[in-house]
Amino acid sequence: MTIRLKLINDWLTDSVGLPPFKIEPASEDASFRRYFRVTPEESGAQSLIVMDAPPDKEPLEPFSTIAEQLFKIGLNVPEILARNVEEGFLLLGDLGSIAYLDQLNAESVDRLYGDALGALTVLQTCGPTDLPLYDRGLLLSEMGLFRDWFITQHLEIELSDSEKQLLSSVFELLADSALEQPQVPVHRDYHSRNLMVNSHNPGIIDFQDAVMGPVTYDLVSLLRDCYIAWPEEQVSEWVEGYHDIALDHGILRQPNHRQFKKWFDWMGAQRHLKAIGIFARLYHRDGKSGYLKDIPRTFNYLIKVSGHYDELQPFHQFLNDRIVPALNTKQQEIG
């Protein structure tokens, strides 16, 4: 038993006063947080979750503060039952182990996404507004991960000065588009691995990095998910439907389907640049290779979107000429 696991056992037994239980890993994420499922030995008792966040790596406060705020507005987030701030533990309600990704298919997607879009409406209309701002600096630094970790580190491409300038100009365009949108509470990772199938869909996890940001950000996280893709015509219908929902709820002030779709597309480009950079960083810095398989799907979104807009044509050409061949070679090397 590791030292952290012994501390958890002692805390649950001595301080929280749980009856005899068994504990096993529940999941990990891309951070230093780990999760354990606590199952009481007595028959019929509800399982619980312990979040293990080493205080020197992952402070509890961002998660616990936002969890309480989202719980109060009726979103199905884990209820905080006990906390040990000094050692970095939270005892949480258990939203189950079945993620949206496990259940999504052609038959279930409209129902599951309908529930997720309903919850997103609640978040955007009633969610906390005292959140960090998704400002230009953060938007640009995220896109810089694509250049630094994916192009330079992963693909080992040395960019020319003109290519660096091209990327910088595209990053600025995408940041401008994000900042001109209505700003709302943003979960920031609202996708199929962080939405749980539950009696009250969706169960929502991994919201501790929430910000005030663009209205389309969570929408694109859901509908152009890095882990599962849908036909573009279907995605466009969902986007149009959410535009109308947002208009009805006062999230949008004026109808403009074309503008909303452009915001959505360009927001997706910003997010996918970031995600590809993070996937490469997880591999090279943290030794986590599992995300490499998600790069082609995510990169494909970039290719398609950049090909649809005149302003992004030079970027589209750069991706096809410089990145596609190098990515294909790298995939063959890695297997």
Contacts in CASP RR format, 6 or more apart in sequence:
PFRMAT RR
TARGET T0000
AUTHOR 0000-0000-0000
METHOD contacts of the structure
MODEL  1
MTIRLKLINDWLTDSVGLPPFKIEPASEDASFRRYFRVTPEESGAQSLIV
MDAPPDKEPLEPFSTIAEQLFKIGLNVPEILARNVEEGFLLLGDLGSIAY
LDQLNAESVDRLYGDALGALTVLQTCGPTDLPLYDRGLLLSEMGLFRDWF
ITQHLEIELSDSEKQLLSSVFELLADSALEQPQVPVHRDYHSRNLMVNSH
NPGIIDFQDAVMGPVTYDLVSLLRDCYIAWPEEQVSEWVEGYHDIALDHG
ILRQPNHRQFKKWFDWMGAQRHLKAIGIFARLYHRDGKSGYLKDIPRTFN
YLIKVSGHYDELQPFHQFLNDRIVPALNTKQQEIG
1 9 0 8 1.000
4 34 0 8 1.000
4 52 0 8 1.000
4 54 0 8 1.000
5 23 0 8 1.000
5 36 0 8 1.000
7 87 0 8 1.000
7 89 0 8 1.000
8 23 0 8 1.000
8 36 0 8 1.000
8 50 0 8 1.000
8 52 0 8 1.000
8 89 0 8 1.000
9 23 0 8 1.000
11 84 0 8 1.000
11 87 0 8 1.000
11 89 0 8 1.000
12 18 0 8 1.000
12 21 0 8 1.000
12 23 0 8 1.000
12 38 0 8 1.000
12 50 0 8 1.000
12 91 0 8 1.000
15 82 0 8 1.000
15 84 0 8 1.000
16 82 0 8 1.000
16 91 0 8 1.000
18 38 0 8 1.000
18 40 0 8 1.000
19 40 0 8 1.000
19 41 0 8 1.000
19 42 0 8 1.000
19 45 0 8 1.000
20 40 0 8 1.000
20 41 0 8 1.000
20 42 0 8 1.000
21 38 0 8 1.000
21 39 0 8 1.000
21 40 0 8 1.000
21 41 0 8 1.000
22 38 0 8 1.000
22 39 0 8 1.000
22 41 0 8 1.000
23 36 0 8 1.000
23 37 0 8 1.000
23 38 0 8 1.000
23 39 0 8 1.000
23 50 0 8 1.000
24 36 0 8 1.000
24 37 0 8 1.000
24 39 0 8 1.000
25 34 0 8 1.000
25 35 0 8 1.000
25 36 0 8 1.000
25 37 0 8 1.000
26 35 0 8 1.000
26 36 0 8 1.000
26 37 0 8 1.000
26 49 0 8 1.000
26 97 0 8 1.000
27 34 0 8 1.000
27 35 0 8 1.000
27 97 0 8 1.000
28 34 0 8 1.000
28 35 0 8 1.000
29 206 0 8 1.000
30 278 0 8 1.000
30 282 0 8 1.000
30 286 0 8 1.000
30 288 0 8 1.000
30 291 0 8 1.000
31 57 0 8 1.000
31 58 0 8 1.000
32 53 0 8 1.000
32 54 0 8 1.000
32 57 0 8 1.000
32 58 0 8 1.000
33 51 0 8 1.000
33 52 0 8 1.000
33 53 0 8 1.000
33 58 0 8 1.000
34 51 0 8 1.000
34 52 0 8 1.000
35 49 0 8 1.000
35 50 0 8 1.000
35 51 0 8 1.000
35 52 0 8 1.000
36 49 0 8 1.000
36 50 0 8 1.000
36 52 0 8 1.000
37 47 0 8 1.000
37 48 0 8 1.000
37 49 0 8 1.000
37 94 0 8 1.000
37 97 0 8 1.000
38 47 0 8 1.000
38 48 0 8 1.000
38 49 0 8 1.000
38 50 0 8 1.000
38 91 0 8 1.000
39 45 0 8 1.000
39 47 0 8 1.000
40 46 0 8 1.000
40 47 0 8 1.000
46 93 0 8 1.000
46 94 0 8 1.000
47 94 0 8 1.000
47 96 0 8 1.000
48 81 0 8 1.000
48 91 0 8 1.000
48 92 0 8 1.000
48 93 0 8 1.000
48 94 0 8 1.000
49 78 0 8 1.000
49 91 0 8 1.000
49 92 0 8 1.000
49 93 0 8 1.000
49 94 0 8 1.000
49 95 0 8 1.000
50 89 0 8 1.000
50 90 0 8 1.000
50 91 0 8 1.000
50 92 0 8 1.000
51 60 0 8 1.000
51 63 0 8 1.000
51 89 0 8 1.000
51 90 0 8 1.000
51 92 0 8 1.000
52 88 0 8 1.000
52 89 0 8 1.000
53 59 0 8 1.000
53 60 0 8 1.000
53 63 0 8 1.000
53 88 0 8 1.000
53 89 0 8 1.000
53 90 0 8 1.000
54 88 0 8 1.000
55 85 0 8 1.000
55 86 0 8 1.000
55 87 0 8 1.000
55 88 0 8 1.000
60 83 0 8 1.000
60 85 0 8 1.000
60 88 0 8 1.000
60 90 0 8 1.000
62 208 0 8 1.000
62 209 0 8 1.000
63 90 0 8 1.000
63 207 0 8 1.000
63 208 0 8 1.000
64 80 0 8 1.000
64 83 0 8 1.000
64 90 0 8 1.000
66 128 0 8 1.000
66 131 0 8 1.000
66 207 0 8 1.000
66 208 0 8 1.000
66 210 0 8 1.000
67 77 0 8 1.000
67 78 0 8 1.000
67 79 0 8 1.000
67 80 0 8 1.000
67 92 0 8 1.000
67 207 0 8 1.000
67 208 0 8 1.000
68 80 0 8 1.000
69 127 0 8 1.000
69 128 0 8 1.000
70 77 0 8 1.000
70 123 0 8 1.000
70 127 0 8 1.000
70 128 0 8 1.000
70 204 0 8 1.000
70 207 0 8 1.000
71 77 0 8 1.000
71 79 0 8 1.000
71 80 0 8 1.000
73 122 0 8 1.000
73 123 0 8 1.000
73 126 0 8 1.000
73 127 0 8 1.000
74 122 0 8 1.000
75 119 0 8 1.000
75 122 0 8 1.000
75 123 0 8 1.000
75 204 0 8 1.000
76 95 0 8 1.000
76 119 0 8 1.000
76 198 0 8 1.000
76 200 0 8 1.000
76 201 0 8 1.000
76 202 0 8 1.000
76 203 0 8 1.000
76 204 0 8 1.000
77 95 0 8 1.000
77 203 0 8 1.000
77 204 0 8 1.000
77 205 0 8 1.000
77 207 0 8 1.000
78 92 0 8 1.000
78 93 0 8 1.000
78 94 0 8 1.000
78 95 0 8 1.000
78 205 0 8 1.000
79 92 0 8 1.000
79 93 0 8 1.000
80 90 0 8 1.000
80 91 0 8 1.000
80 92 0 8 1.000
81 91 0 8 1.000
81 92 0 8 1.000
81 93 0 8 1.000
82 90 0 8 1.000
82 91 0 8 1.000
83 89 0 8 1.000
83 90 0 8 1.000
83 91 0 8 1.000
84 90 0 8 1.000
95 196 0 8 1.000
95 198 0 8 1.000
95 203 0 8 1.000
95 204 0 8 1.000
95 205 0 8 1.000
96 196 0 8 1.000
96 198 0 8 1.000
97 196 0 8 1.000
98 196 0 8 1.000
98 197 0 8 1.000
99 192 0 8 1.000
99 193 0 8 1.000
99 194 0 8 1.000
99 195 0 8 1.000
99 196 0 8 1.000
99 197 0 8 1.000
100 112 0 8 1.000
100 116 0 8 1.000
100 192 0 8 1.000
100 193 0 8 1.000
100 195 0 8 1.000
100 196 0 8 1.000
100 197 0 8 1.000
100 202 0 8 1.000
101 192 0 8 1.000
101 193 0 8 1.000
101 227 0 8 1.000
101 228 0 8 1.000
102 197 0 8 1.000
103 112 0 8 1.000
103 197 0 8 1.000
104 112 0 8 1.000
104 192 0 8 1.000
104 228 0 8 1.000
109 230 0 8 1.000
112 195 0 8 1.000
112 197 0 8 1.000
112 201 0 8 1.000
112 202 0 8 1.000
113 222 0 8 1.000
113 223 0 8 1.000
113 238 0 8 1.000
115 201 0 8 1.000
115 202 0 8 1.000
116 190 0 8 1.000
116 195 0 8 1.000
116 201 0 8 1.000
116 202 0 8 1.000
116 222 0 8 1.000
117 219 0 8 1.000
117 222 0 8 1.000
117 238 0 8 1.000
117 242 0 8 1.000
117 245 0 8 1.000
118 245 0 8 1.000
119 201 0 8 1.000
119 202 0 8 1.000
119 204 0 8 1.000
120 187 0 8 1.000
120 190 0 8 1.000
120 218 0 8 1.000
120 219 0 8 1.000
120 222 0 8 1.000
120 242 0 8 1.000
121 245 0 8 1.000
121 246 0 8 1.000
121 249 0 8 1.000
121 251 0 8 1.000
123 184 0 8 1.000
123 185 0 8 1.000
123 187 0 8 1.000
123 218 0 8 1.000
124 184 0 8 1.000
124 185 0 8 1.000
124 215 0 8 1.000
124 218 0 8 1.000
124 246 0 8 1.000
124 249 0 8 1.000
124 251 0 8 1.000
125 249 0 8 1.000
125 250 0 8 1.000
125 251 0 8 1.000
127 185 0 8 1.000
128 185 0 8 1.000
128 210 0 8 1.000
129 185 0 8 1.000
129 212 0 8 1.000
131 185 0 8 1.000
131 186 0 8 1.000
131 210 0 8 1.000
131 211 0 8 1.000
131 212 0 8 1.000
132 211 0 8 1.000
132 212 0 8 1.000
133 183 0 8 1.000
133 211 0 8 1.000
133 212 0 8 1.000
133 213 0 8 1.000
134 178 0 8 1.000
134 183 0 8 1.000
134 186 0 8 1.000
134 211 0 8 1.000
134 212 0 8 1.000
134 213 0 8 1.000
134 214 0 8 1.000
134 217 0 8 1.000
135 179 0 8 1.000
136 175 0 8 1.000
136 179 0 8 1.000
137 175 0 8 1.000
138 211 0 8 1.000
139 171 0 8 1.000
139 174 0 8 1.000
139 175 0 8 1.000
139 178 0 8 1.000
139 179 0 8 1.000
139 270 0 8 1.000
140 171 0 8 1.000
140 172 0 8 1.000
140 175 0 8 1.000
142 270 0 8 1.000
142 273 0 8 1.000
142 274 0 8 1.000
143 171 0 8 1.000
143 174 0 8 1.000
143 175 0 8 1.000
143 270 0 8 1.000
143 273 0 8 1.000
143 274 0 8 1.000
144 171 0 8 1.000
144 273 0 8 1.000
144 277 0 8 1.000
145 273 0 8 1.000
145 274 0 8 1.000
145 276 0 8 1.000
145 277 0 8 1.000
145 278 0 8 1.000
145 280 0 8 1.000
145 281 0 8 1.000
146 167 0 8 1.000
146 273 0 8 1.000
146 274 0 8 1.000
146 276 0 8 1.000
146 277 0 8 1.000
147 159 0 8 1.000
147 164 0 8 1.000
147 167 0 8 1.000
148 277 0 8 1.000
149 277 0 8 1.000
149 278 0 8 1.000
149 280 0 8 1.000
149 281 0 8 1.000
149 284 0 8 1.000
149 285 0 8 1.000
150 276 0 8 1.000
150 277 0 8 1.000
150 279 0 8 1.000
150 280 0 8 1.000
150 295 0 8 1.000
151 157 0 8 1.000
151 159 0 8 1.000
151 323 0 8 1.000
152 158 0 8 1.000
152 159 0 8 1.000
153 280 0 8 1.000
153 281 0 8 1.000
153 284 0 8 1.000
154 277 0 8 1.000
154 280 0 8 1.000
154 283 0 8 1.000
154 284 0 8 1.000
154 330 0 8 1.000
155 323 0 8 1.000
155 326 0 8 1.000
155 327 0 8 1.000
155 330 0 8 1.000
156 326 0 8 1.000
157 322 0 8 1.000
157 323 0 8 1.000
157 326 0 8 1.000
159 167 0 8 1.000
163 318 0 8 1.000
163 322 0 8 1.000
166 314 0 8 1.000
166 315 0 8 1.000
166 318 0 8 1.000
167 315 0 8 1.000
167 318 0 8 1.000
170 312 0 8 1.000
170 315 0 8 1.000
171 273 0 8 1.000
173 266 0 8 1.000
173 311 0 8 1.000
173 312 0 8 1.000
174 266 0 8 1.000
174 267 0 8 1.000
174 269 0 8 1.000
174 270 0 8 1.000
174 273 0 8 1.000
175 270 0 8 1.000
177 262 0 8 1.000
177 263 0 8 1.000
177 266 0 8 1.000
177 267 0 8 1.000
177 270 0 8 1.000
178 213 0 8 1.000
178 214 0 8 1.000
178 217 0 8 1.000
178 263 0 8 1.000
178 266 0 8 1.000
178 267 0 8 1.000
178 270 0 8 1.000
179 214 0 8 1.000
180 263 0 8 1.000
181 213 0 8 1.000
181 214 0 8 1.000
181 215 0 8 1.000
181 216 0 8 1.000
181 263 0 8 1.000
181 267 0 8 1.000
182 214 0 8 1.000
182 215 0 8 1.000
182 251 0 8 1.000
182 252 0 8 1.000
182 253 0 8 1.000
183 212 0 8 1.000
183 213 0 8 1.000
183 214 0 8 1.000
183 215 0 8 1.000
184 212 0 8 1.000
184 213 0 8 1.000
184 214 0 8 1.000
184 215 0 8 1.000
184 251 0 8 1.000
185 210 0 8 1.000
185 211 0 8 1.000
185 212 0 8 1.000
185 213 0 8 1.000
186 210 0 8 1.000
186 211 0 8 1.000
186 212 0 8 1.000
186 213 0 8 1.000
186 214 0 8 1.000
186 217 0 8 1.000
186 218 0 8 1.000
187 194 0 8 1.000
187 204 0 8 1.000
187 207 0 8 1.000
187 210 0 8 1.000
187 218 0 8 1.000
187 221 0 8 1.000
188 207 0 8 1.000
188 209 0 8 1.000
188 210 0 8 1.000
188 211 0 8 1.000
188 217 0 8 1.000
188 218 0 8 1.000
188 221 0 8 1.000
189 206 0 8 1.000
189 207 0 8 1.000
189 209 0 8 1.000
189 221 0 8 1.000
190 204 0 8 1.000
190 218 0 8 1.000
190 221 0 8 1.000
190 222 0 8 1.000
191 221 0 8 1.000
191 222 0 8 1.000
191 225 0 8 1.000
191 226 0 8 1.000
191 227 0 8 1.000
192 222 0 8 1.000
192 225 0 8 1.000
192 227 0 8 1.000
192 228 0 8 1.000
193 227 0 8 1.000
194 204 0 8 1.000
194 205 0 8 1.000
194 206 0 8 1.000
194 207 0 8 1.000
195 201 0 8 1.000
195 202 0 8 1.000
195 203 0 8 1.000
195 204 0 8 1.000
195 205 0 8 1.000
195 222 0 8 1.000
196 202 0 8 1.000
196 203 0 8 1.000
196 204 0 8 1.000
196 205 0 8 1.000
197 203 0 8 1.000
214 263 0 8 1.000
214 267 0 8 1.000
215 246 0 8 1.000
215 251 0 8 1.000
215 252 0 8 1.000
215 263 0 8 1.000
216 260 0 8 1.000
216 263 0 8 1.000
216 264 0 8 1.000
216 267 0 8 1.000
216 268 0 8 1.000
217 267 0 8 1.000
217 271 0 8 1.000
219 239 0 8 1.000
219 242 0 8 1.000
219 264 0 8 1.000
219 267 0 8 1.000
220 264 0 8 1.000
220 267 0 8 1.000
220 268 0 8 1.000
220 271 0 8 1.000
221 271 0 8 1.000
223 230 0 8 1.000
223 235 0 8 1.000
223 238 0 8 1.000
223 239 0 8 1.000
223 264 0 8 1.000
224 235 0 8 1.000
224 268 0 8 1.000
224 271 0 8 1.000
224 272 0 8 1.000
224 301 0 8 1.000
226 272 0 8 1.000
226 275 0 8 1.000
226 279 0 8 1.000
226 294 0 8 1.000
226 297 0 8 1.000
226 298 0 8 1.000
227 294 0 8 1.000
227 297 0 8 1.000
229 297 0 8 1.000
229 300 0 8 1.000
229 301 0 8 1.000
232 304 0 8 1.000
236 261 0 8 1.000
239 260 0 8 1.000
239 261 0 8 1.000
239 264 0 8 1.000
240 257 0 8 1.000
240 261 0 8 1.000
243 252 0 8 1.000
243 255 0 8 1.000
243 257 0 8 1.000
243 260 0 8 1.000
243 261 0 8 1.000
244 255 0 8 1.000
245 251 0 8 1.000
246 252 0 8 1.000
247 254 0 8 1.000
247 255 0 8 1.000
252 260 0 8 1.000
262 309 0 8 1.000
265 305 0 8 1.000
265 308 0 8 1.000
265 309 0 8 1.000
266 305 0 8 1.000
266 309 0 8 1.000
268 301 0 8 1.000
268 305 0 8 1.000
269 301 0 8 1.000
269 302 0 8 1.000
269 305 0 8 1.000
269 306 0 8 1.000
269 312 0 8 1.000
272 298 0 8 1.000
272 299 0 8 1.000
272 301 0 8 1.000
272 302 0 8 1.000
273 302 0 8 1.000
275 294 0 8 1.000
275 298 0 8 1.000
276 295 0 8 1.000
276 298 0 8 1.000
276 299 0 8 1.000
276 302 0 8 1.000
278 291 0 8 1.000
279 291 0 8 1.000
279 292 0 8 1.000
279 294 0 8 1.000
279 295 0 8 1.000
279 298 0 8 1.000
280 292 0 8 1.000
280 295 0 8 1.000
282 288 0 8 1.000
282 290 0 8 1.000
282 291 0 8 1.000
283 289 0 8 1.000
283 290 0 8 1.000
283 291 0 8 1.000
283 292 0 8 1.000
289 334 0 8 1.000
292 334 0 8 1.000
295 327 0 8 1.000
296 327 0 8 1.000
296 331 0 8 1.000
299 319 0 8 1.000
299 323 0 8 1.000
299 327 0 8 1.000
302 319 0 8 1.000
303 316 0 8 1.000
303 319 0 8 1.000
303 320 0 8 1.000
303 324 0 8 1.000
305 312 0 8 1.000
306 312 0 8 1.000
306 313 0 8 1.000
306 315 0 8 1.000
306 316 0 8 1.000
306 319 0 8 1.000
307 313 0 8 1.000
307 316 0 8 1.000
END
